[in-house]
Amino acid sequence: MSSLPNNIVSQWNLTRTQQEVVLLLLKGLSNNAIACSLNRSVKTVEAHITTIFKKTASPNRIALMIKTLPLQASSNDSRGEPAAAPVMQAANG
């Protein structure tokens, strides 16, 4: 799994698991899909998402995505290219 830019991690003080959840949220995965991907219960994923929303002052997934865009744009990878923007997939239930 790829990782979040350091400026996002440090600004919001995210744990490794929270970082993984954010990455999957930014890909548009549902709570159930995130739980399956991380081998966690849906309730655990929901708890992580609630904590992430509090740390980032985001009321929902869309707000979180919008907040990460400028942070990702300001973070360059080792080749000096801007980080890719997240892509929202349609939710399937």
BELTAFEN-V593498 format. One record per backbone hydrogen bond with DSSP energy under -1.0 kcal/mol. NH is the residue of the N-H (numbers start at 1). CO is the residue of the C=O. Records with the same first field share a line. If there is no record, write none. Layout:
# BELTAFEN-V593498
NH: CO + CO
This chain:
# BELTAFEN-V593498
8: 5
9: 5
10: 6
11: 7
12: 8
13: 9
14: 9
19: 15
20: 16
21: 17
22: 18
23: 19
24: 20
25: 21
26: 22
28: 25
29: 24
34: 30
35: 31
36: 32
37: 33
38: 34
40: 35
45: 41
46: 42
47: 43
48: 44
49: 45
50: 46
51: 47
52: 48
53: 49
54: 50
55: 51
56: 52
58: 53
64: 60
65: 61
66: 62
67: 63
68: 64
69: 65
72: 68
73: 69
74: 70
77: 81
80: 77
83: 72 + 75
